[in-house]
Amino acid sequence: MLAGLSWLWPAVGGTLGTMSDASQHMEYVWLVPLLAAAVLWARRGRVARALGGPEPLLALPLIVLSGAFLFFGLRGGQTRFLQAAAVLLLLAAPLACYGRRAFLATWFPIALLAFVMPVGFLDNFTVPLRRASVAVTTVILNGLGVGVRQVGTAIVSTGAPPFQLDVADPCSGIRSLVALFVGTAAYGAFVLRGVWRRWALFLASVPIAFLGNILRLLLTALTCKWMGQAAGMTLHDNALFIVAPIYALCVFGLADWLRRGDAPAPGAEGEGAAPSASPAPGWRSVAAVVALAALLPVFRAWAGRMPPLDYESDAFLNKTFAHLPGAVSHYPWFCQDRACLWSQDFAEGETPPGACPRCGGEVRRVSRAELDILPGDTQSRKVTYTLANGDVFTVALVVAGRSRLSIHRPELCLPAQGFVMSEREVRQILPGLPMACFSLNRKGQTRTSGFAYVFLNSRGATCSNLRRVVGDSLERSLRNRIQRWAMVTVSSPQHDFQTPEGEEALRRFMAEWWPTLWAAGEPPHE
């Protein structure tokens, strides 16, 4: 029992962290264990009748797979792997101790626990979902006489009063969809008979979540139109209290329709006659269960007592930004008082104030928001170059520390800061240097600027966030090493990098600046 709890505890800690992280928008997670427990309680009679002799050999593959996920999760800092390890172990327990019939009676409520996993890996699917929601909402608003246009994932007013709604990743509806998946799966298990009816209710979550998200956008846009942007944002932040009852009514109504024509379920729980009892466990089966239980502390100790991870040096990068010939460099300084948030750029050689001129607080080169959000060992620096020909480029570098949370994809961060981003286009700026390029503008502004980013490590550069995340996990888990990743972002208020002229301006700048980033004077060649 203690060995099993020690196996499950890392997943519990990771899940609690997800629930308390406001940026994940997964407040529904605390309901998942309650729903799983309720379904298991409702099936208690069926479970009791299914208890039989242990079948540890059948459970062995699940336990071994669970151990592999536990190892990768602990070594790679992957919460999802730890949660997968816990779910697999819980699935294996009734099979090992009470046989396959107990497994068939309990697998569904246990599998519901998989919905506690963070859904960040679905980010690539949220962009089409966001665009579809915005497109439908735009058509409806124009049909109602509210003049708007779609700009990427934003709804922009074309009349008075002006307003703009950007459908950022948390507003895509993906988390509402996952929450509905959990609710419909559990509710279907309670009230519906027949596999097809339960699947129909489960899959109906997709259109229900999509239409609910459109309703929320419509209400927000109409409130912005009639009462102003601030009132619209207030409604948006509290729209769950309006949309959630509509979700519930749709689910209850569909479930009631699916139940029509059902014959009364035979038996207390509609499961038919009780299965015949499994043979009583012999001493060999009991010994096999004990042997499998002994695997738990072995796996746990193996994963937890590996040598400390080798923390790769960041010496392959220069510690400061280089001066470019003919360019003027400006560095931002930020007040650290959260109530002030003063900031100003100072040219190279200028002396910044020793304290904030507005409030007297401490000033640093890193903003207060970055210090609050990013792990403490994250390195961050920023510079704006004004070139001799008048071109302006702002470069930011973030060097990750031990935590994988040091780097966030700009597609998720910038919309939350009020930017509207175009679709991503990967351009080969220099040999060995691909960059993800965007057209960028502020909410309520029509002027377009350029933005590009790239991930890099001591071996080279990539635009693929998947490659970065998977590579980091494999390095930690298989090679016992924390590889230092960094992210470079480049922006320009004058050049749209998705145009030929803007791409060429970016190429000229990076040809001069890119070699100065590397301590060796040139980037590595894989």
NUNU-478107 format. One line per 3 residues: their letters; for each residue z, y negated, x of C-alpha. Coordinates in nm, 4 decimals. Example, Ala and Ser with C-alpha at 12.3 -4.5 7.8 and 13.67 -1.06 7.14 Angstrom:
2
as	0.7800/0.4500/1.2300; 0.7140/0.1060/1.3670
***
This chain:
526
mla	0.0000/0.0000/0.0000; 0.0974/-0.2465/0.2749; -0.2150/-0.1580/0.4739
gls	-0.4308/-0.2218/0.1683; -0.2615/-0.5559/0.1022; -0.3169/-0.6633/0.4624
wlw	-0.6854/-0.5762/0.4141; -0.7102/-0.7814/0.0939; -0.5044/-1.0817/0.2019
pav	-0.7784/-1.2594/0.4077; -0.9993/-1.2591/0.0975; -0.7169/-1.4046/-0.1103
ggt	-0.6677/-1.6828/0.1419; -1.0402/-1.7619/0.1485; -1.0595/-1.7646/-0.2311
lgt	-0.7630/-2.0016/-0.2610; -0.9364/-2.2293/-0.0106; -1.2523/-2.2280/-0.2212
msd	-1.0590/-2.3111/-0.5366; -0.8853/-2.6088/-0.3713; -1.2038/-2.7456/-0.2096
asq	-1.3342/-3.0133/-0.4475; -1.6711/-3.0212/-0.2704; -1.7432/-2.6627/-0.3837
hme	-1.7135/-2.7497/-0.7553; -1.5910/-2.3976/-0.8307; -1.2930/-2.4770/-1.0508
yvw	-1.3818/-2.1783/-1.2701; -1.2843/-1.9327/-0.9949; -0.9219/-1.9079/-1.1088
lvp	-1.0445/-1.7614/-1.4403; -1.2276/-1.4708/-1.2770; -0.9219/-1.2557/-1.1849
lla	-0.7743/-1.3235/-1.5302; -1.0908/-1.2081/-1.7056; -1.1144/-0.8998/-1.4825
aav	-0.7512/-0.8132/-1.5562; -0.8080/-0.8643/-1.9308; -1.1091/-0.6303/-1.9355
lwa	-0.9150/-0.3700/-1.7368; -0.6227/-0.3978/-1.9801; -0.8554/-0.3602/-2.2780
rrg	-0.9875/-0.0382/-2.1210; -0.6453/0.0976/-2.0313; -0.6758/0.3908/-2.2730
rva	-1.0120/0.4939/-2.1311; -0.8787/0.4561/-1.7771; -0.5736/0.6705/-1.8541
ral	-0.7923/0.9467/-1.9964; -1.0204/0.9327/-1.6909; -0.7517/0.9872/-1.4284
ggp	-0.8110/1.3078/-1.2394; -0.8064/1.4587/-0.8953; -0.8842/1.2486/-0.5843
epl	-1.2306/1.2508/-0.4315; -1.1759/1.0786/-0.0962; -1.4981/1.1949/0.0651
lal	-1.7026/1.0161/-0.2031; -1.4994/0.7004/-0.1378; -1.5449/0.7162/0.2400
pli	-1.8832/0.5283/0.2489; -1.7346/0.2437/0.0425; -1.4324/0.2213/0.2714
vls	-1.6454/0.2222/0.5863; -1.8745/-0.0467/0.4399; -1.5701/-0.2468/0.3384
gaf	-1.4377/-0.2205/0.6921; -1.7678/-0.3491/0.8319; -1.7566/-0.6522/0.5987
lff	-1.3939/-0.7123/0.6938; -1.4824/-0.7059/1.0633; -1.7772/-0.9435/1.0265
glr	-1.5753/-1.1702/0.7999; -1.2774/-1.1992/1.0334; -1.4849/-1.2392/1.3473
ggq	-1.7455/-1.4691/1.1975; -1.5202/-1.6745/0.9717; -1.7237/-1.5700/0.6663
trf	-1.5247/-1.5997/0.3444; -1.7928/-1.4189/0.1449; -1.7752/-1.1158/0.3754
lqa	-1.3967/-1.1016/0.3378; -1.4313/-1.1160/-0.0399; -1.7009/-0.8468/-0.0358
aav	-1.4695/-0.6288/0.1746; -1.1918/-0.6714/-0.0812; -1.4150/-0.5852/-0.3779
lll	-1.5520/-0.2753/-0.2041; -1.2017/-0.1565/-0.1163; -1.0853/-0.2048/-0.4750
laa	-1.3878/-0.0067/-0.5972; -1.3074/0.2724/-0.3518; -0.9391/0.2991/-0.4475
pla	-0.9741/0.4653/-0.7923; -1.2516/0.6923/-0.6628; -1.0458/0.8083/-0.3661
cyg	-0.7223/0.8556/-0.5594; -0.8329/0.9603/-0.9099; -1.1948/1.0726/-0.8954
rra	-1.5347/0.9610/-1.0149; -1.4394/0.9308/-1.3817; -1.1722/0.6782/-1.2918
fla	-1.4327/0.4949/-1.0867; -1.6735/0.4809/-1.3837; -1.3934/0.3497/-1.6051
twf	-1.2856/0.0722/-1.3674; -1.5928/-0.0392/-1.1728; -1.7014/-0.3118/-1.4155
pia	-1.3809/-0.5222/-1.4243; -1.3495/-0.4821/-1.0463; -1.7107/-0.5898/-0.9940
lla	-1.6375/-0.9089/-1.1892; -1.4259/-1.0198/-0.8938; -1.7466/-1.0690/-0.6933
fvm	-1.7984/-1.3916/-0.8886; -1.5224/-1.5598/-0.6860; -1.7654/-1.5850/-0.3940
pvg	-1.8907/-1.9362/-0.3116; -2.2433/-1.9954/-0.4386; -2.3524/-2.2200/-0.1528
fld	-2.6026/-1.9542/-0.0469; -2.7926/-2.0367/-0.3678; -2.8627/-2.3920/-0.2478
nft	-3.2307/-2.3139/-0.1929; -3.2631/-2.2258/-0.5617; -3.0905/-2.5407/-0.6880
vpl	-3.3701/-2.7814/-0.5924; -3.6258/-2.6290/-0.8378; -3.3509/-2.6097/-1.0996
rra	-3.2650/-2.9769/-1.0464; -3.6285/-3.0838/-1.0650; -3.6843/-2.8842/-1.3836
sva	-3.3762/-3.0366/-1.5496; -3.4869/-3.3872/-1.4517; -3.8448/-3.3276/-1.5714
vtt	-3.7375/-3.2083/-1.9175; -3.4770/-3.4846/-1.9522; -3.7343/-3.7486/-1.8525
vil	-3.9782/-3.6292/-2.1206; -3.7075/-3.6324/-2.3895; -3.5801/-3.9794/-2.2921
ngl	-3.9291/-4.1266/-2.3005; -3.9805/-3.9625/-2.6376; -3.6649/-4.1360/-2.7618
gvg	-3.7983/-4.4702/-2.6433; -3.5861/-4.4963/-2.3273; -3.8284/-4.5827/-2.0483
vrq	-3.7582/-4.3718/-1.7374; -3.9515/-4.2031/-1.4605; -3.8810/-3.9053/-1.2386
vgt	-3.8412/-3.9674/-0.8654; -3.7770/-3.6316/-0.6994; -3.4442/-3.5202/-0.8439
aiv	-3.3606/-3.8656/-0.9813; -3.4111/-4.0348/-1.3181; -3.4942/-4.4055/-1.2718
stg	-3.4997/-4.6594/-1.5523; -3.8253/-4.8518/-1.5943; -3.6767/-5.1121/-1.8277
app	-3.3585/-5.3064/-1.8872; -3.0789/-5.2523/-1.8188; -3.1633/-5.0812/-1.4882
fql	-2.9943/-4.7505/-1.4112; -3.0564/-4.4496/-1.1934; -2.9237/-4.0961/-1.2066
dva	-2.9597/-3.8644/-0.9094; -2.9123/-3.4986/-0.9902; -2.7289/-3.3864/-0.6782
dpc	-2.6603/-3.0222/-0.5948; -2.3329/-2.9942/-0.7937; -2.5240/-3.1237/-1.0992
sgi	-2.7999/-2.8625/-1.0760; -2.6276/-2.6361/-1.3288; -2.5945/-2.3441/-1.0855
rsl	-2.2143/-2.3424/-1.1031; -2.2205/-2.3632/-1.4810; -2.4595/-2.0699/-1.4730
val	-2.2295/-1.8612/-1.2529; -1.9306/-1.9465/-1.4728; -2.1298/-1.8399/-1.7793
fvg	-2.2290/-1.5172/-1.6055; -1.8610/-1.4322/-1.5667; -1.7711/-1.5319/-1.9205
taa	-2.0584/-1.3543/-2.0936; -2.0109/-1.0378/-1.8878; -1.6416/-1.0195/-1.9775
yga	-1.6887/-1.1210/-2.3418; -1.9719/-0.8729/-2.3870; -1.7490/-0.5958/-2.2551
fvl	-1.4902/-0.6841/-2.5207; -1.7032/-0.7282/-2.8322; -2.0406/-0.5574/-2.7846
rgv	-2.1407/-0.1927/-2.7881; -2.4477/-0.0725/-2.6089; -2.5759/-0.1630/-2.2676
wrr	-2.8771/-0.3603/-2.3904; -2.6627/-0.5898/-2.6068; -2.4325/-0.6686/-2.3159
wal	-2.7278/-0.7358/-2.0876; -2.8892/-0.9591/-2.3508; -2.5749/-1.1716/-2.3753
fla	-2.5415/-1.1797/-1.9963; -2.9002/-1.2920/-1.9351; -2.8753/-1.5509/-2.2132
svp	-2.6497/-1.7434/-1.9735; -2.9618/-1.8758/-1.7973; -3.1164/-2.0721/-2.0888
iaf	-2.7722/-2.1737/-2.2202; -2.6720/-2.3237/-1.8834; -3.0107/-2.4927/-1.8427
lgn	-3.0027/-2.6525/-2.1876; -2.6393/-2.7542/-2.1434; -2.7254/-2.9293/-1.8186
ilr	-3.0097/-3.1166/-1.9895; -2.7702/-3.2223/-2.2669; -2.5285/-3.3598/-2.0088
lll	-2.8073/-3.5569/-1.8394; -2.9280/-3.6921/-2.1743; -2.5818/-3.8097/-2.2762
tal	-2.5277/-3.9709/-1.9358; -2.8645/-4.1493/-1.9398; -2.8178/-4.2774/-2.2966
tck	-2.4709/-4.4051/-2.2106; -2.6132/-4.5841/-1.9048; -2.8788/-4.7388/-2.1289
wmg	-2.6412/-4.8577/-2.3989; -2.3164/-4.9238/-2.2075; -2.4102/-4.9597/-1.8398
qaa	-2.4162/-4.7443/-1.5273; -2.0372/-4.7387/-1.4802; -1.9794/-4.6071/-1.8334
gmt	-2.2505/-4.3475/-1.7837; -2.0893/-4.2206/-1.4659; -1.7526/-4.1975/-1.6420
lhd	-1.9078/-3.9843/-1.9140; -2.0897/-3.7724/-1.6538; -1.7634/-3.6968/-1.4725
nal	-1.6008/-3.5850/-1.7986; -1.9035/-3.4260/-1.9651; -1.7572/-3.0771/-1.9232
fiv	-1.5267/-3.1453/-2.2186; -1.8377/-3.2034/-2.4320; -2.0652/-2.9330/-2.2927
api	-1.8102/-2.6503/-2.2560; -1.7443/-2.6168/-2.6331; -2.1217/-2.6075/-2.6896
yal	-2.1513/-2.3305/-2.4283; -1.8762/-2.1382/-2.6099; -2.0367/-2.1815/-2.9529
cvf	-2.3711/-2.0566/-2.8203; -2.2106/-1.7494/-2.6604; -1.9988/-1.6681/-2.9668
gla	-2.2908/-1.7201/-3.2033; -2.5273/-1.5019/-3.0002; -2.2646/-1.2286/-2.9615
dwl	-2.2023/-1.2321/-3.3377; -2.5766/-1.1993/-3.4024; -2.6053/-0.9094/-3.1556
rrg	-2.3182/-0.7270/-3.3275; -2.4942/-0.7185/-3.6641; -2.5771/-0.3672/-3.7699
dap	-2.3300/-0.2074/-3.5329; -2.1705/0.1071/-3.6661; -1.7917/0.1348/-3.6330
apg	-1.7040/0.2569/-3.2887; -1.5650/0.6107/-3.2772; -1.2217/0.6439/-3.1290
aeg	-0.9716/0.3772/-3.0360; -1.2001/0.2063/-2.7888; -1.5445/0.3138/-2.8936
ega	-1.5850/0.5429/-2.5985; -1.6228/0.8659/-2.7897; -1.4205/1.1710/-2.7184
aps	-1.1903/1.1680/-2.4247; -1.3379/1.3314/-2.1189; -1.1973/1.6589/-2.0088
asp	-0.9239/1.6310/-1.7528; -1.0178/1.6642/-1.3911; -0.8621/1.9437/-1.1963
apg	-0.5245/1.8733/-1.0457; -0.5390/1.7579/-0.6861; -0.4742/2.0195/-0.4221
wrs	-0.2988/1.9646/-0.0914; -0.6328/1.9199/0.0866; -0.7334/1.6361/-0.1450
vaa	-0.3969/1.4695/-0.0992; -0.4285/1.5029/0.2781; -0.7771/1.3504/0.2635
vva	-0.6449/1.0500/0.0679; -0.3682/1.0026/0.3236; -0.6243/1.0220/0.6042
laa	-0.8430/0.7604/0.4353; -0.5408/0.5364/0.3847; -0.4773/0.5605/0.7573
llp	-0.8210/0.4097/0.8165; -0.7090/0.0819/0.6619; -0.4700/-0.0308/0.9375
vfr	-0.7120/0.1008/1.1998; -0.9967/-0.1150/1.0681; -0.7636/-0.4111/1.0212
awa	-0.6221/-0.3861/1.3707; -0.9682/-0.3390/1.5243; -1.0973/-0.6542/1.3581
grm	-0.7871/-0.8621/1.4206; -0.7098/-0.7644/1.7810; -1.0455/-0.8183/1.9406
ppl	-1.0449/-1.0461/2.2453; -1.0501/-1.4197/2.1608; -1.3908/-1.5585/2.0856
dye	-1.5675/-1.7096/2.3852; -1.6036/-2.0791/2.3018; -1.9350/-2.1954/2.4410
sda	-1.9361/-2.5256/2.6273; -2.1340/-2.8235/2.5029; -2.2241/-2.9153/2.8604
fln	-2.5931/-2.8634/2.7838; -2.5817/-3.2006/2.6013; -2.5277/-3.5403/2.7570
ktf	-2.1929/-3.6922/2.6615; -2.3372/-4.0329/2.5740; -2.6636/-4.1661/2.4403
ahl	-2.9037/-4.2810/2.7074; -3.0436/-4.6330/2.7331; -3.4155/-4.6471/2.6575
pga	-3.6259/-4.8877/2.8678; -3.7082/-5.2030/2.6771; -3.4847/-5.1090/2.3821
vsh	-3.1648/-5.2717/2.2565; -2.8901/-5.0289/2.1561; -2.6359/-5.1023/1.8815
ypw	-2.3289/-4.8882/1.8173; -2.1350/-4.8931/1.4885; -1.7583/-4.9436/1.4725
fcq	-1.5540/-4.8552/1.1650; -1.2172/-4.9596/1.0290; -0.9925/-4.6588/0.9735
dra	-0.8045/-4.8110/0.6801; -0.9256/-4.6305/0.3666; -0.8651/-4.9412/0.1574
clw	-1.0823/-5.1596/0.3826; -1.3705/-4.9562/0.5295; -1.5106/-5.2498/0.7290
sqd	-1.7934/-5.1623/0.9690; -2.0232/-5.3531/1.2029; -2.2822/-5.2761/1.4711
fae	-2.2308/-5.4118/1.8229; -2.4978/-5.4298/2.0912; -2.4542/-5.2387/2.4133
get	-2.2354/-5.4511/2.6404; -2.0700/-5.6396/2.3562; -1.6966/-5.5970/2.3173
ppg	-1.5905/-5.4810/1.9707; -1.2682/-5.6216/1.8265; -0.9460/-5.4470/1.9157
acp	-0.8532/-5.4398/1.5480; -1.0328/-5.4794/1.2182; -1.1045/-5.8513/1.1623
rcg	-1.0572/-5.8006/0.7886; -0.7324/-5.6030/0.7630; -0.6076/-5.5614/1.1194
gev	-0.6409/-5.1841/1.1107; -0.7592/-4.9514/1.3857; -1.1334/-4.9453/1.4620
rrv	-1.3243/-4.6474/1.5987; -1.6847/-4.5360/1.6446; -1.6431/-4.2661/1.3800
sra	-1.6031/-4.3548/1.0141; -1.2883/-4.2702/0.8222; -1.4878/-4.0560/0.5782
eld	-1.6240/-3.8394/0.8627; -1.2766/-3.7911/1.0053; -1.1445/-3.6919/0.6629
ilp	-1.4227/-3.4439/0.5843; -1.5168/-3.2881/0.9184; -1.2933/-3.0505/1.1182
gdt	-1.0902/-3.2213/1.3878; -1.2845/-3.0776/1.6829; -1.6212/-3.2043/1.5536
qsr	-1.7954/-3.4539/1.7799; -1.9953/-3.7303/1.6147; -2.1764/-4.0334/1.7519
kvt	-2.4406/-4.2749/1.6329; -2.6721/-4.5388/1.7803; -2.9452/-4.7695/1.6546
ytl	-3.2358/-4.8450/1.8889; -3.4500/-5.1554/1.8456; -3.7627/-5.0915/2.0506
ang	-3.9728/-5.3513/2.2279; -4.2398/-5.3344/1.9556; -3.9795/-5.4046/1.6855
dvf	-3.9447/-5.0485/1.5576; -3.5902/-4.9513/1.4603; -3.4595/-4.5934/1.4811
tva	-3.1053/-4.4797/1.4051; -2.9970/-4.1546/1.5689; -2.6849/-3.9570/1.4777
lvv	-2.5580/-3.6493/1.6615; -2.2996/-3.4072/1.5242; -2.1750/-3.1345/1.7607
agr	-1.9904/-2.8531/1.5828; -1.6535/-2.7298/1.6998; -1.5034/-2.3923/1.6243
srl	-1.5464/-2.4260/1.2494; -1.8784/-2.3672/1.0750; -1.7913/-2.6565/0.8409
sih	-1.8734/-2.9162/1.1067; -2.2405/-2.9325/1.0019; -2.3694/-2.9881/0.6494
rpe	-2.7322/-2.9916/0.5454; -2.8493/-3.3480/0.4708; -3.0137/-3.2263/0.1482
lcl	-2.6628/-3.1720/0.0121; -2.4909/-3.4768/0.1616; -2.7380/-3.7630/0.1211
paq	-2.7880/-3.7402/-0.2591; -2.4094/-3.7605/-0.2967; -2.4228/-4.0869/-0.0970
gfv	-2.6684/-4.2450/-0.3377; -2.9988/-4.1564/-0.1699; -3.3087/-4.0158/-0.3357
mse	-3.4890/-3.7642/-0.1153; -3.8445/-3.6368/-0.1375; -3.9366/-3.2732/-0.0916
rev	-3.8784/-3.1453/0.2611; -4.1758/-3.1169/0.4936; -4.1432/-2.9505/0.8346
rqi	-4.3525/-3.1217/1.1024; -4.4034/-3.0104/1.4634; -4.3081/-3.3383/1.6306
lpg	-4.3133/-3.2137/1.9915; -4.3678/-2.8723/2.1524; -4.0547/-2.6736/2.0674
lpm	-3.9283/-2.9488/1.8363; -3.9846/-2.8921/1.4621; -3.8186/-3.1495/1.2361
acf	-3.7548/-3.1526/0.8627; -3.8967/-3.4861/0.7400; -3.8227/-3.6739/0.4171
sln	-3.9099/-3.9930/0.2371; -3.5827/-4.1645/0.1543; -3.4700/-4.4558/-0.0589
rkg	-3.1489/-4.5879/-0.2053; -3.0675/-4.5700/-0.5726; -3.2119/-4.8688/-0.7500
qtr	-3.4421/-4.9599/-0.4591; -3.8133/-4.8994/-0.4257; -3.8414/-4.9441/-0.0491
tsg	-3.8998/-4.6109/0.1228; -3.7686/-4.5208/0.4664; -3.8014/-4.2148/0.6879
fay	-3.5438/-3.9478/0.7600; -3.5667/-3.6324/0.9722; -3.3284/-3.3766/1.1159
vfl	-3.3168/-3.0723/1.3419; -3.0507/-2.8172/1.4417; -3.0176/-2.7251/1.8082
nsr	-2.8170/-2.5175/2.0503; -2.8383/-2.4305/2.4188; -3.1430/-2.2117/2.3520
gat	-3.3634/-2.4469/2.1525; -3.4152/-2.6122/1.8155; -3.4810/-2.5045/1.4563
csn	-3.5082/-2.6594/1.1098; -3.3860/-2.3436/0.9363; -3.0304/-2.3662/0.8079
lrr	-3.0456/-1.9916/0.7324; -3.1309/-1.9149/1.0937; -2.8431/-2.1344/1.2083
vvg	-2.5860/-1.9766/0.9760; -2.6976/-1.6160/1.0355; -2.7280/-1.6743/1.4086
dsl	-2.3781/-1.8190/1.4210; -2.2338/-1.5218/1.2310; -2.4062/-1.2672/1.4547
ers	-2.2963/-1.4471/1.7694; -1.9351/-1.4464/1.6520; -1.9311/-1.0930/1.5162
lrn	-2.1495/-0.9006/1.7622; -2.1323/-1.1036/2.0825; -1.7786/-1.2350/2.0442
riq	-1.8967/-1.5903/2.1076; -1.8907/-1.9209/1.9244; -2.2272/-2.0729/1.9974
rwa	-2.2259/-2.4528/1.9918; -2.4626/-2.5890/1.7323; -2.5524/-2.9543/1.6909
mvt	-2.7505/-3.1534/1.4380; -2.9652/-3.4543/1.5209; -3.0735/-3.6909/1.2439
vss	-3.3241/-3.9733/1.2920; -3.3949/-4.2459/1.0383; -3.6071/-4.5587/1.0314
pqh	-3.6177/-4.8344/0.7674; -3.9785/-4.9150/0.8633; -4.1527/-4.5783/0.8778
dfq	-4.1934/-4.3039/0.6184; -4.2111/-3.9915/0.8351; -4.4169/-3.8053/0.5754
tpe	-4.7087/-4.0453/0.6246; -4.9434/-4.0043/0.9229; -4.8416/-4.3437/1.0638
gee	-4.4713/-4.2721/1.0211; -4.5019/-3.9259/1.1747; -4.6809/-4.0733/1.4749
alr	-4.4092/-4.3390/1.5176; -4.1445/-4.0643/1.5078; -4.3415/-3.8590/1.7587
rfm	-4.3619/-4.1533/2.0041; -3.9888/-4.2227/1.9730; -3.8815/-3.8579/2.0125
aew	-4.1100/-3.8118/2.3144; -3.9029/-4.0800/2.4866; -3.5575/-4.0025/2.3477
wpt	-3.5518/-3.6205/2.3112; -3.5381/-3.5410/2.6880; -3.2451/-3.7823/2.7324
lwa	-3.0297/-3.5735/2.4981; -3.0190/-3.2769/2.7329; -2.7981/-3.2664/3.0410
age	-3.0733/-3.0863/3.2345; -3.3158/-3.3688/3.1603; -3.5348/-3.1512/2.9385
pph	-3.4816/-2.9181/2.6421; -3.4537/-2.5434/2.7005; -3.7532/-2.3185/2.6473
e	-3.6869/-1.9958/2.4575
***
